[in-house]
Amino acid sequence: MKLWIIAAGSVLLVGLFCLGLYFHLTITGARLFDRITGGSEPTRQALVQLMKVYDLPYLLVAWAQKDQLPEYNLVIDPADLNFLNTNLPQSGLLTEAYKQFVPAEFMFEGKSYPVKVRYRGDKPNHWKFKKKSWRIVFGGETPVKGIARLNLILPEDRDFYSEAVGLFVAKRLGLFWLRNDFVKLKVNGKSMGVYFAVEQWSQEALVNNGFNPDTNLYGEASGEEFAENLYASSKFFKKYVSYSRLPEDNKEDLDKLLIYLTMDDKEAFKGLPEVLDINKFLTWQAHSQVLFNYNPGMTHNANLVMNRDTGKLEFLPWDVAMRNPDGYSIHETGLYNPVAQKVLANPAWLCQRDKILLDYSSNSQNLIETVAYLDSLYQQTRWAIYQDGQKLFLNLDLDIRYRMLRSWLIKGHEKIKQATLESVQQCQESELSTYQRSD
């Protein structure tokens, strides 16, 4: 009898240890299964299934819950689906050579739409395992808010709600934003669970944001690995949309911006406003700071558009990864990309950025409505995510991350408000609060 008690106690202790380890790594932001399995699919799948015993209490409640998420169904010829699966790299990034489309049918609300599809996402977490991220291009009519190019992204890659909240805040700040939603997906009738659906960089996205669609829209190029410094050369950038009156390989507008990064500050401060919309850039940088998002760094996540109306480049929000405000200061610029570092080295421009932050954080409605939006996303998606049998995380992960994001939003707004109250006052005393616009 004592042996049974010892055995049961040992199992309980091991179970509690595993759950505690998962909880710890979730809190610190680590991807548990990647860390333990080294990216091995069979090992990861086995470990997930073993640990999903912790999801049983959720499933006992979730199975009877209904959700209102749209459901898409991709119908793909088995041979084409096999091609997609075999045409993936064994390691490294998903470079252009692997981005091959196949034909498919997109089924939604009883109607069929011709599309072409492929897997998407630079890093292996998007396509190494059974549940993969998708790019869908509609051949004609589209039932998805007029979006002709659609991404279906694993929610956990965007920290569940970080990207959606980031786009919500971007719209409030008057910045470029991409239409988005949470959806369920089936592939050939088999459920693949919940996805974050967001439109691709495209002419349609430009039009939706009031831009002339005949322009240059840039993002980083997909090489064998990320460039050490994207901003060292325009060769590290590609065009999602190309201005029709110049050759596609012409990047002179981007080259004009990058050259200022090699100049001394005095010369750069004089010339930058001629090629970069400083006011929009400072708002874009404030957007990242509101969310303590440092993803647009030296090597990754650079998206720019040439605004034909102003003749200047604008940076666009994307791939938001919210962080804990406790670990960062809004005046430490080392994590920013080289353009932000150069611009914020100008005291007058830094003052203007801080004034944007102060105005935003002082309006309590901004925080109230952003938190309410996050709450609504969680309530709309949680039951469907709990029931997602393809996901490679525990339901506990969703709950923890949601509460963390919510806490970070609230703490971050208060931290920014207090920091900028002081800095803007100093700017006013130094007569640096007004940036003399050149446009």
C-alpha positions in Angstrom: 0.0 0.0 0.0 2.8 2.4 0.9 4.5 1.7 -2.5 1.3 2.8 -4.3 1.2 6.0 -2.2 4.9 6.7 -3.0 4.3 6.0 -6.7 1.2 8.2 -6.9 3.0 10.9 -5.0 5.9 10.7 -7.4 3.7 11.0 -10.4 2.0 14.0 -8.9 5.3 15.7 -8.1 6.6 15.1 -11.6 3.3 16.4 -13.1 3.5 19.5 -10.9 7.1 20.0 -11.8 6.3 19.8 -15.6 3.4 22.2 -15.2 5.6 24.6 -13.1 8.3 24.5 -15.8 5.8 25.3 -18.5 4.3 28.1 -16.4 7.8 29.5 -15.8 8.9 29.4 -19.4 5.5 30.9 -20.5 6.0 33.8 -18.1 9.5 34.5 -19.4 8.3 34.4 -23.0 10.2 31.2 -24.1 8.8 28.7 -26.5 8.8 25.6 -24.3 8.6 23.0 -27.0 11.3 24.5 -29.2 13.6 24.7 -26.3 13.1 21.1 -25.1 12.8 19.3 -28.4 15.3 21.3 -30.5 12.7 21.6 -33.3 12.2 17.9 -33.7 8.7 17.4 -35.0 8.1 13.8 -33.7 9.5 14.7 -30.3 7.5 17.9 -30.1 4.2 16.2 -31.1 4.7 13.5 -28.5 5.6 16.0 -25.8 2.5 18.1 -26.6 0.2 15.1 -26.5 1.7 14.1 -23.2 1.3 17.5 -21.6 -2.2 18.1 -23.0 -3.5 16.2 -20.0 -3.4 19.6 -18.4 -6.0 20.8 -21.0 -8.6 18.3 -19.8 -10.3 20.7 -17.4 -10.6 23.2 -20.2 -12.0 20.7 -22.6 -14.7 19.5 -20.2 -16.1 23.0 -20.4 -15.1 24.2 -23.9 -16.6 21.3 -25.9 -20.1 22.7 -25.3 -19.2 26.3 -26.1 -20.0 28.0 -29.4 -17.9 30.6 -31.1 -18.7 33.0 -34.0 -15.4 32.9 -35.8 -15.5 32.7 -39.6 -14.5 29.3 -40.9 -12.6 28.9 -44.2 -12.0 25.6 -46.0 -9.1 25.2 -48.5 -9.6 22.3 -51.0 -6.2 21.3 -52.4 -5.4 18.4 -54.7 -3.5 15.8 -52.6 -0.6 15.8 -55.1 -0.3 19.6 -54.8 -0.5 19.4 -51.1 2.3 16.8 -51.1 4.4 19.2 -53.3 4.0 22.0 -50.8 5.1 19.7 -48.0 8.1 18.2 -49.8 9.2 21.6 -51.2 10.2 22.9 -47.8 13.8 23.6 -46.6 15.3 21.2 -44.1 16.6 24.1 -42.1 17.1 27.8 -42.2 14.6 30.3 -43.6 11.9 30.0 -46.1 13.6 31.7 -49.0 12.1 32.7 -52.3 13.1 29.4 -53.9 10.6 27.6 -51.6 7.7 30.0 -52.1 5.9 28.0 -54.8 2.1 28.4 -55.2 -0.3 25.6 -56.1 -4.0 26.0 -57.2 -6.8 25.5 -54.7 -10.4 26.3 -53.9 -11.4 28.6 -51.1 -14.7 27.6 -49.6 -16.7 30.1 -47.5 -20.4 30.3 -46.6 -21.3 27.8 -49.3 -19.4 29.5 -52.2 -16.2 28.5 -53.9 -13.4 30.9 -55.0 -10.4 30.0 -57.1 -7.1 30.8 -55.3 -3.5 29.9 -55.3 -1.8 29.0 -52.0 1.5 28.4 -50.4 3.1 28.3 -47.0 4.4 31.5 -45.5 6.7 32.8 -42.8 10.5 33.1 -42.7 11.2 31.0 -39.6 10.5 27.2 -39.3 7.9 27.6 -36.6 5.5 28.7 -39.4 5.9 25.5 -41.5 7.9 22.8 -39.8 5.0 21.2 -37.9 1.6 19.9 -38.9 -0.1 23.2 -38.4 1.3 25.7 -40.8 0.9 29.4 -41.8 -0.6 30.1 -45.2 -0.5 32.7 -48.0 -3.8 32.8 -50.1 -4.1 34.8 -53.3 -7.6 35.2 -54.8 -7.8 34.9 -58.6 -10.8 37.2 -58.9 -13.7 37.8 -56.5 -12.8 37.7 -52.8 -15.3 37.3 -49.9 -12.8 38.5 -47.3 -13.4 42.2 -46.8 -12.1 42.9 -50.3 -8.7 41.4 -49.4 -7.1 39.8 -52.5 -3.9 38.6 -50.7 -4.5 37.0 -47.3 -2.1 35.6 -44.6 -3.3 33.0 -42.1 -0.7 33.1 -39.3 -0.3 30.9 -36.3 -1.7 33.0 -33.4 1.1 32.1 -31.0 3.7 33.5 -33.5 2.0 36.9 -32.9 1.9 36.3 -29.2 -1.9 35.6 -29.7 -3.1 39.2 -29.7 0.0 41.5 -29.9 -0.3 42.0 -33.7 -4.1 42.7 -33.6 -3.6 45.2 -30.7 -0.7 46.8 -32.5 -2.8 47.4 -35.7 -5.7 48.7 -33.5 -3.3 51.3 -31.9 -1.9 52.1 -35.3 -5.3 53.0 -36.6 -5.9 55.2 -33.5 -2.7 57.1 -34.2 -3.6 57.6 -37.8 -1.0 55.2 -39.1 -1.1 52.6 -41.8 -2.9 49.4 -40.7 -3.8 46.1 -42.2 -7.2 44.6 -42.0 -7.3 41.5 -39.8 -9.5 39.0 -38.0 -9.3 35.6 -36.2 -10.7 32.6 -38.2 -10.9 28.9 -38.2 -9.4 26.9 -41.1 -10.0 23.5 -42.6 -7.8 21.9 -45.2 -9.5 19.3 -47.3 -12.2 19.1 -44.6 -9.8 18.6 -41.8 -9.8 21.1 -39.0 -6.5 23.0 -38.6 -7.7 25.2 -35.8 -7.6 29.0 -35.2 -5.5 31.5 -37.2 -4.8 35.2 -37.2 -5.9 36.4 -40.6 -4.3 39.6 -41.9 -4.0 41.1 -45.4 -0.7 41.0 -47.2 1.3 44.1 -48.2 -0.3 44.9 -51.5 -1.9 47.6 -53.7 -5.2 46.8 -52.0 -3.7 47.6 -48.6 -2.3 50.8 -50.0 -5.7 51.9 -51.3 -7.4 51.0 -48.1 -5.0 53.4 -46.3 -5.5 56.2 -48.8 -2.2 55.8 -50.7 -1.7 55.9 -54.4 -1.3 52.2 -55.3 1.2 53.0 -58.0 4.2 53.5 -55.8 7.1 51.6 -54.0 6.2 49.5 -51.0 9.3 47.9 -49.4 10.0 45.0 -47.0 13.1 43.1 -46.2 14.3 40.5 -48.7 14.3 36.8 -47.7 17.9 35.6 -47.9 19.5 32.5 -46.5 19.7 34.3 -43.2 18.8 37.7 -41.9 21.1 40.6 -42.8 23.3 41.8 -39.9 22.2 45.3 -40.8 19.2 45.7 -43.1 20.0 49.4 -43.4 23.5 48.9 -44.8 22.2 48.6 -48.3 19.0 48.7 -50.3 19.9 45.3 -51.7 18.5 43.8 -48.4 15.1 45.1 -49.3 12.5 43.9 -51.8 9.4 45.5 -53.3 5.9 44.3 -52.6 4.6 46.9 -54.9 6.7 48.7 -57.6 6.3 52.2 -59.1 5.4 51.6 -62.7 7.4 54.5 -64.2 10.8 53.1 -63.0 12.4 49.7 -63.4 11.5 47.3 -60.6 15.1 47.1 -59.4 15.3 50.9 -59.0 15.4 51.8 -55.3 16.7 55.4 -55.5 14.1 56.7 -53.0 15.3 54.1 -50.5 19.0 54.8 -51.3 18.4 58.5 -50.6 17.2 57.6 -47.1 20.0 55.1 -46.3 22.8 57.5 -47.4 21.9 59.8 -44.5 22.7 57.1 -42.0 26.4 57.3 -43.0 26.5 61.1 -42.5 27.3 63.1 -39.4 24.3 64.2 -37.4 24.3 67.8 -38.5 24.3 67.0 -42.2 21.7 64.2 -41.7 19.3 66.3 -39.6 19.3 68.9 -42.4 18.6 66.4 -45.2 16.4 63.7 -43.7 13.2 65.7 -43.8 13.5 65.9 -47.6 13.2 62.1 -48.0 11.5 60.9 -44.8 8.2 62.2 -43.4 9.6 63.1 -40.0 6.2 63.7 -38.4 4.8 60.3 -39.6 8.1 58.6 -38.6 7.9 60.0 -35.1 4.3 58.8 -34.8 5.4 55.4 -36.1 8.2 55.2 -33.5 5.8 56.4 -30.8 3.5 53.6 -31.8 6.2 51.0 -31.2 7.0 52.7 -27.8 3.4 52.7 -26.7 3.6 48.9 -26.9 7.2 48.6 -25.8 7.8 46.8 -29.2 11.4 46.6 -30.4 10.8 44.2 -33.2 11.6 46.7 -36.0 15.3 46.5 -35.2 18.6 46.2 -37.1 17.9 42.9 -38.9 14.2 42.4 -39.4 10.7 43.9 -39.7 11.2 46.9 -41.9 8.3 48.0 -44.1 8.2 51.4 -45.9 6.1 53.1 -48.5 6.8 56.0 -50.8 3.9 58.4 -50.3 3.4 59.9 -53.8 1.5 62.8 -52.4 4.4 64.0 -50.3 7.3 62.5 -52.1 8.6 61.1 -48.8 9.0 57.6 -47.3 6.9 56.4 -44.4 7.6 53.5 -42.0 4.6 51.1 -41.5 3.7 49.1 -38.3 4.1 45.3 -38.5 5.0 42.3 -36.5 4.4 43.8 -33.1 5.8 42.0 -30.1 4.8 43.6 -26.8 7.3 43.5 -24.0 7.2 44.1 -20.2 7.6 47.8 -19.6 9.4 47.1 -16.4 12.6 46.1 -18.3 12.9 49.1 -20.6 13.2 52.9 -20.7 11.7 55.0 -23.4 14.9 56.9 -23.8 17.2 54.0 -24.4 17.5 53.9 -28.1 20.0 51.0 -28.5 17.2 48.5 -29.5 15.8 50.8 -32.2 16.7 50.5 -35.9 19.4 52.8 -37.3 16.9 55.2 -38.8 15.2 55.7 -35.4 18.6 56.0 -33.7 19.6 58.8 -36.1 16.3 60.6 -36.0 16.0 60.5 -32.2 19.6 61.8 -31.8 18.1 65.1 -32.8 16.9 66.7 -29.5 14.1 68.6 -31.1 12.8 65.4 -32.8 13.0 63.4 -29.6 11.0 66.1 -27.9 8.4 65.9 -30.6 8.2 62.1 -30.2 7.8 62.5 -26.5 5.0 65.0 -27.0 3.2 62.5 -29.2 3.6 59.9 -26.5 2.4 62.3 -23.8 -0.7 63.3 -25.7 -1.6 59.6 -26.4 -1.0 58.4 -22.9 -2.7 61.4 -21.2 -6.0 60.5 -23.1 -7.4 57.8 -20.8 -9.8 56.8 -23.5 -6.9 55.4 -25.6 -6.0 52.9 -22.9 -9.6 52.1 -22.0 -10.6 51.3 -25.5 -7.4 49.4 -26.3 -7.8 47.2 -23.2 -11.5 46.7 -24.1 -10.4 45.6 -27.6 -7.9 43.1 -26.1 -10.6 41.8 -23.8 -13.1 41.3 -26.7 -10.5 39.4 -28.8 -9.9 37.0 -25.9 -13.6 36.4 -25.3 -14.3 35.9 -29.0 -11.4 33.5 -29.6 -10.7 31.6 -26.4 -13.3 28.8 -26.8 -12.2 28.0 -30.4 -8.5 28.1 -29.3 -9.2 25.8 -26.4 -10.8 23.3 -28.8 -7.9 23.6 -31.4 -6.5 20.1 -31.6 -3.6 21.1 -33.8 -2.0 23.8 -31.7 1.4 23.2 -30.1 0.8 25.0 -26.8 -1.4 24.5 -23.8 -4.5 26.4 -23.1 -2.8 27.7 -20.0 -0.4 29.5 -22.3 -3.2 31.5 -23.9 -4.6 32.5 -20.5 -1.3 33.5 -19.1 -0.2 35.5 -22.2 -3.6 37.4 -22.4 -3.3 38.5 -18.8 0.3 39.5 -19.3 -0.5 41.6 -22.4 -3.3 43.3 -20.5 -1.0 44.1 -17.6 1.7 45.4 -19.9 -0.7 47.7 -21.7 -1.8 49.3 -18.4 1.7 49.5 -16.9 3.2 50.7 -20.1 0.7 53.6 -20.5 1.4 54.8 -17.0 5.1 54.5 -17.4 5.1 56.5 -20.6 2.9 59.1 -19.2 5.1 59.7 -16.2 8.3 59.6 -18.2 7.1 62.0 -20.8 5.5 64.5 -18.4 9.1 65.0 -17.1 10.8 65.0 -20.5 8.3 67.3 -22.3 8.6 69.8 -19.4 12.4 69.7 -19.9 11.9 70.2 -23.6 9.7 73.3 -23.0 12.2 74.7 -20.6 14.9 74.2 -23.2 12.7 75.6 -26.0 13.0 72.3 -27.9 9.3 71.4 -27.8 8.5 72.7 -31.3 10.0 71.1 -34.3 10.2 73.5 -37.2 8.7 71.4 -40.0 10.3 71.8 -43.4 7.3 70.5 -45.4 
